[in-house]
Structure formats: structure tokens, C-alpha cells
């Protein structure tokens, strides 16, 4: 069985993606893809990970984990989603790295699911916007500690992906940029679940609805309905055009308010992020979903 680990990252519409998957459970079941409820696996995987750190579980435990999660459901693919799979939000930034425990956890998953093909799906986001978002609800003391220890110019998603490839070379990784998600929302879900291009996805407009005016969404749906046979590339161009005209600018506006973070700094971090995405696109075993 394929076991898909959707690992967030934090601050990348991870909850919305999970809700969209659950809205399509009937369709997914018909194509052999299971989307178990989070309560069925999140605590279980966390407990097994702790057990592995303390002493490996028995072979029986390893063999039964998939069965426990699926609870008797027959499937060729299971999609598990949790932004905390690589660590909590608090653990997402340490030692100028994204998710320093990630590779240890993936190696543990391989032991937990020894007879299954694991895959990782992960959204990346510009550190210039991600770091402020991660610290938005932190206490003043926590925020001060993180900013004192962090050098944001050292943050590289490519470092995380290279670490994962070295730790688990047989685990394919699919990634996308948070900033591109409105254009590629359907494609992310299709690649994650196996839904074919001709099959309609419930909630395919949920992300666009959050960043476009009601008029824009209505017009876009009407246009797409009138042109059902357009290619995926054409569809993305249409979405981009409607976004340009009907974007809800208040919803799109990101407030970056961190001590010492100037406009020049944000521009420099954004440039580094774009350079890093070019590096990411060259990593063997990593597939980038792009507009």
C-alpha cells in the first residue's frame, strides 16, 4: 500500500487541504484511496514514534499499524495529514533549520510501515512570511528567544529536503510553494490522492474563495463551466487572470511585524527563497508541483 504523509508545513493551509480531502471521501474510496480521520492515526503514530525512541516495537505491532489506522477499510493508498508530523510548531525552527527532527521521524515511519511505500507531501513557504506567521501567537518571551537565536538568512528548504533524501532515499517527496497554491490546488489534491483529471473535486474552489471576491468566484465558476475541456495549463492561466482582477486584497495582505525586520530584509529573504526554490527543483527524488 502507498502511505502518503502530508506534513504541512505549518502555516500553509494544511487544515484546509485536509478538510477538502475529507469532503471527497466517497470519491476517494471508489478509487481505492482512504482518508482516515485524524483521530485514528495522529496519536497512534506519535505513541509508536516514542516507543521506537525508547525501544523498537514488536514485528506484530509493525504489521498491524496500517490495519489499525484503516480499521478494516480496503485501500491501495492511505493519506495521512498532520502539520505536526515533523514536529510541533514550536519545533519547526531550531538551529537555523526547518524541522531538525524530520529525518529521524521519517526513518521511524519506515520502521512503523515496513511493508508499505511511503511518500511525503509538503508545502514550502517564503521564510519572510512564514517566520512571522509561526510567531504570531507566541508569547513575547518566546518570540524574543526565537528571534535572538535565529538567523533567517540561513533558512533553506533545500537543506531540509536534502537531509530527508539522505535519511530515507527510497521515500519520494512531492512539494509545492504556498504562494502558488491557488493556481495548483486541484493538482496538489490529484497528485496526493490519485483522482483523475476528469473527476470533479468537491471543494476545489475553497482556497480561491478565501482570497477572491464573491463576484470573482461566481464569474470564474461560470467561465470554467462554459469551458469544461480546457487543459490544466489553460485553467491555471484563467485562474491567474481572475485572481489578478478579483483578488480580495485584504485577505491577501500579509502583515509582517517583527522587531528589526525591515523592508530591505524582507526583500533579501524573498530573493534567497526564490534562489532556494531553484536549488530545490534540482534535488533528485523531489517533485515540484508548479503553476
C-alpha positions as CSV (number, residue, x, y, z in Angstrom):
1,X,0.0,0.0,0.0
2,X,1.1,3.6,-0.6
3,X,1.0,5.6,2.6
4,X,1.1,9.4,1.9
5,X,2.3,11.6,4.7
6,X,1.1,15.2,4.2
7,X,3.4,17.0,6.6
8,X,2.2,20.6,6.4
9,X,4.3,22.6,6.7
10,X,2.8,24.8,9.4
11,X,1.2,28.0,8.1
12,X,0.4,26.6,4.6
13,X,-3.3,26.0,4.6
14,X,-2.7,22.5,5.9
15,X,-6.1,22.3,7.7
16,X,-8.0,23.4,4.6
17,X,-6.3,20.8,2.5
18,X,-7.3,18.0,5.0
19,X,-10.9,19.3,5.0
20,X,-11.0,19.2,1.2
21,X,-9.7,15.6,1.3
22,X,-12.4,14.6,3.7
23,X,-15.1,16.2,1.6
24,X,-14.1,13.8,-1.2
25,X,-14.0,10.6,0.9
26,X,-16.7,8.8,-1.2
27,X,-14.9,9.5,-4.5
28,X,-11.6,8.6,-2.9
29,X,-13.0,5.3,-1.6
30,X,-14.2,4.4,-5.1
31,X,-10.6,4.7,-6.5
32,X,-9.0,2.8,-3.6
33,X,-7.7,5.8,-1.6
34,X,-8.5,6.0,2.1
35,X,-8.5,9.3,4.1
36,X,-8.9,8.1,7.7
37,X,-10.0,10.6,10.4
38,X,-7.0,12.2,12.1
39,X,-8.0,10.8,15.5
40,X,-7.4,7.3,14.0
41,X,-3.7,7.8,13.5
42,X,-2.2,11.1,14.9
43,X,-1.9,9.9,18.5
44,X,-1.1,6.4,17.4
45,X,1.8,7.4,15.2
46,X,3.1,9.7,18.0
47,X,2.9,6.9,20.5
48,X,4.7,4.5,18.2
49,X,7.4,7.1,17.5
50,X,8.0,7.5,21.2
51,X,8.1,3.7,21.6
52,X,10.7,3.4,18.9
53,X,12.9,6.0,20.6
54,X,12.7,4.0,23.8
55,X,12.9,0.6,22.2
56,X,11.6,-0.8,18.9
57,X,8.1,-2.3,18.9
58,X,7.5,-5.9,18.0
59,X,7.0,-7.1,14.5
60,X,3.4,-7.8,15.2
61,X,3.0,-4.1,16.2
62,X,4.6,-3.0,12.9
63,X,2.5,-5.3,10.8
64,X,-0.8,-4.2,12.4
65,X,-0.3,-0.4,12.3
66,X,-1.8,0.0,8.8
67,X,-4.7,-2.2,9.8
68,X,-5.3,-0.3,13.0
69,X,-5.4,3.0,11.0
70,X,-7.6,1.7,8.3
71,X,-9.9,-0.1,10.7
72,X,-10.9,-2.8,8.2
73,X,-11.1,-0.4,5.1
74,X,-9.6,-1.9,2.0
75,X,-7.4,0.6,0.2
76,X,-4.4,0.8,-2.2
77,X,-3.4,4.2,-0.8
78,X,-3.9,6.0,2.5
79,X,-3.5,9.7,3.0
80,X,-2.4,10.8,6.5
81,X,-2.2,14.5,7.2
82,X,-0.7,16.3,10.1
83,X,1.3,19.6,10.2
84,X,3.0,18.2,13.3
85,X,4.4,15.1,11.7
86,X,7.9,16.6,11.5
87,X,7.5,18.3,14.9
88,X,5.3,20.8,16.7
89,X,5.1,24.4,15.5
90,X,7.4,25.2,18.4
91,X,9.9,22.6,17.0
92,X,9.6,23.9,13.4
93,X,12.6,26.3,13.7
94,X,15.7,25.3,15.6
95,X,19.4,25.9,15.0
96,X,18.6,27.9,11.8
97,X,16.9,24.8,10.3
98,X,13.4,23.8,9.4
99,X,12.2,20.8,11.4
100,X,15.5,19.4,12.7
101,X,13.8,16.1,13.8
102,X,12.3,15.5,10.4
103,X,14.7,12.8,9.1
104,X,14.6,10.9,12.4
105,X,10.8,10.8,12.2
106,X,10.8,9.6,8.6
107,X,13.2,6.8,9.4
108,X,10.9,5.8,12.3
109,X,7.9,5.8,9.9
110,X,9.8,3.3,7.7
111,X,10.0,1.0,10.7
112,X,6.4,1.5,11.5
113,X,5.2,0.7,8.0
114,X,7.9,-1.8,6.8
115,X,5.7,-3.3,4.0
116,X,4.3,-0.1,2.6
117,X,5.6,2.5,0.1
118,X,5.8,5.8,1.9
119,X,5.6,9.2,0.2
120,X,6.0,12.7,1.7
121,X,3.9,15.7,0.5
122,X,5.0,19.1,1.8
123,X,4.2,22.8,1.2
124,X,7.1,25.3,1.4
125,X,6.7,29.0,2.2
126,X,8.8,32.1,2.0
127,X,10.6,32.4,5.3
128,X,10.0,36.2,5.2
129,X,6.3,35.5,5.7
130,X,6.4,32.1,7.4
131,X,8.6,33.1,10.4
132,X,6.2,36.0,11.4
133,X,3.3,33.7,11.0
134,X,4.8,31.0,13.2
135,X,5.5,33.6,15.9
136,X,2.1,35.4,15.6
137,X,0.6,33.7,18.7
138,X,3.9,33.2,20.6
139,X,4.4,34.8,24.0
140,X,6.6,37.9,24.0
141,X,9.3,35.9,25.8
142,X,9.1,33.0,23.3
143,X,9.2,35.4,20.4
144,X,12.3,37.2,21.9
145,X,14.1,33.9,22.4
146,X,13.4,32.6,18.9
147,X,14.5,35.9,17.2
148,X,17.6,36.1,19.3
149,X,18.7,32.5,18.3
150,X,17.5,32.7,14.7
151,X,19.5,33.9,11.6
152,X,16.7,33.9,9.0
153,X,19.3,34.3,6.2
154,X,20.4,30.8,6.9
155,X,17.0,29.1,6.5
156,X,16.9,26.9,3.4
157,X,14.1,24.5,2.5
158,X,16.7,22.7,0.3
159,X,18.6,21.8,3.4
160,X,15.6,20.0,4.9
161,X,14.9,18.2,1.6
162,X,18.5,17.1,1.2
163,X,18.5,15.8,4.8
164,X,15.3,13.8,4.1
165,X,16.6,12.3,0.9
166,X,19.9,11.2,2.6
167,X,18.0,9.7,5.6
168,X,15.3,8.0,3.5
169,X,16.4,7.8,-0.2
170,X,13.5,5.4,-1.0
171,X,10.8,7.8,0.1
172,X,9.7,10.1,-2.8
173,X,8.9,13.7,-1.9
174,X,6.4,16.0,-3.6
175,X,6.5,19.7,-2.8
176,X,4.9,22.9,-3.8
177,X,5.1,26.6,-2.9
178,X,2.5,28.1,-0.6
179,X,2.4,31.2,-2.8
180,X,1.4,29.1,-5.8
181,X,-1.4,27.1,-4.1
182,X,-4.4,29.0,-5.6
183,X,-3.3,28.0,-9.1
184,X,-2.4,24.4,-8.3
185,X,-4.9,23.4,-5.6
186,X,-6.6,20.8,-7.8
187,X,-3.2,19.3,-8.9
188,X,-2.0,19.0,-5.3
189,X,-5.1,17.0,-4.4
190,X,-4.9,14.9,-7.5
191,X,-1.3,14.0,-7.1
192,X,-1.8,13.2,-3.4
193,X,-4.9,11.0,-3.9
194,X,-4.9,9.6,-7.4
195,X,-8.1,11.4,-8.5
196,X,-8.1,11.6,-12.3
197,X,-8.3,14.9,-14.2
198,X,-11.8,14.2,-15.5
199,X,-13.2,13.6,-11.9
200,X,-14.6,16.6,-10.2
201,X,-13.2,17.5,-6.8
202,X,-15.6,18.8,-4.1
203,X,-14.1,22.0,-2.5
204,X,-11.8,22.7,-5.5
205,X,-12.6,26.4,-5.1
206,X,-12.3,26.6,-1.3
207,X,-8.9,28.2,-1.3
208,X,-9.7,30.6,-4.1
209,X,-13.0,31.5,-2.2
210,X,-10.8,32.7,0.7
211,X,-8.8,35.2,-1.4
212,X,-11.2,36.3,-4.1
213,X,-14.3,38.4,-4.1
214,X,-17.7,36.7,-4.3
215,X,-18.2,38.2,-7.8
216,X,-14.9,36.9,-8.9
217,X,-15.6,33.3,-7.7
218,X,-19.1,33.4,-9.4
219,X,-17.6,34.6,-12.7
220,X,-14.8,32.1,-12.5
221,X,-17.1,29.1,-11.9
222,X,-19.3,30.3,-14.7
223,X,-16.4,30.6,-17.1
224,X,-15.0,27.2,-16.1
225,X,-18.4,25.6,-16.6
226,X,-18.6,27.1,-20.1
227,X,-15.2,25.6,-21.0
228,X,-15.1,22.1,-19.4
229,X,-12.5,20.7,-21.8
230,X,-9.7,23.3,-21.2
231,X,-6.3,21.9,-20.4
232,X,-4.8,22.2,-16.9
233,X,-2.3,24.7,-18.1
234,X,-5.0,26.8,-19.6
235,X,-7.1,26.5,-16.5
236,X,-4.3,27.8,-14.3
237,X,-3.8,30.8,-16.6
238,X,-7.5,31.6,-16.3
239,X,-7.4,31.3,-12.5
240,X,-4.4,33.7,-12.5
241,X,-6.2,36.2,-14.7
242,X,-9.3,36.1,-12.4
243,X,-7.1,36.4,-9.4
244,X,-5.4,39.5,-10.8
245,X,-8.8,41.1,-11.4
246,X,-10.9,39.9,-8.5
247,X,-8.4,39.3,-5.6
248,X,-9.6,40.2,-2.1
249,X,-6.6,42.4,-1.3
250,X,-7.4,42.4,2.4
251,X,-7.3,38.6,2.5
252,X,-4.1,38.5,0.6
253,X,-2.3,41.2,2.6
254,X,0.3,39.7,5.0
255,X,1.3,41.8,8.0
256,X,4.9,41.3,8.9
257,X,5.6,42.8,12.2
258,X,8.8,41.6,13.9
259,X,11.4,43.7,15.6
260,X,14.2,44.6,13.2
261,X,12.6,43.1,10.1
262,X,12.8,45.9,7.6
263,X,11.5,46.1,4.0
264,X,15.0,45.6,2.7
265,X,15.4,42.5,4.9
266,X,12.1,41.0,3.7
267,X,13.1,41.6,0.1
268,X,16.5,40.0,0.7
269,X,14.9,36.9,2.3
270,X,12.4,36.7,-0.6
271,X,15.3,36.7,-3.1
272,X,17.0,33.9,-1.1
273,X,13.8,31.9,-1.1
274,X,13.5,32.1,-4.9
275,X,17.1,31.1,-5.3
276,X,16.5,28.2,-2.9
277,X,13.5,27.0,-5.0
278,X,15.8,26.7,-8.0
279,X,18.0,24.5,-5.9
280,X,15.1,22.5,-4.6
281,X,14.0,21.8,-8.2
282,X,17.3,20.1,-8.9
283,X,17.2,17.6,-5.9
284,X,16.8,14.0,-7.2
285,X,13.7,12.3,-5.8
286,X,11.9,15.6,-5.2
287,X,8.9,16.5,-7.4
288,X,7.9,20.2,-7.5
289,X,4.3,21.0,-8.4
290,X,4.5,24.3,-10.2
291,X,1.9,26.5,-12.0
